[in-house]
Amino acid sequence: MESDADELKEYIGQEVVLDTMSPMVYLGMLEKVGAHFVTLVQCDVYDSSESQTRKEVYIHDALKHGIKRNRERVEVRKDQIISISRLSDVTEY
């Protein structure tokens, strides 16, 4: 049986988007997948409840213009993550 770390190892070192069950979205380089947390470095933590910009629009802007880094490192609880994708896999409208 594969662990989460094994299933996500192809994303290590890649710029990723973590969609969550909350208004938060995380963009950054995936460094580590642990038992309870995912570690991103050189990342952007975006709270869509504090802005009129929807998550999807914000992610597309990051694809076009790069990630606006506001954290050097962040640990995200795995039980809050809905999906993970490479930023480069985000498609244009």
Buried (B, 14 or more C-beta within 10 A) or exposed (E): EEEBEEEBEEBBEBBBBBBBEEEBBBBBBBBEBEEEBBBBBBBBBBEBEEEEEEBEEBBBBBBEEEBEBEEEEBEBEBEBBEEBBEBEEBEEE
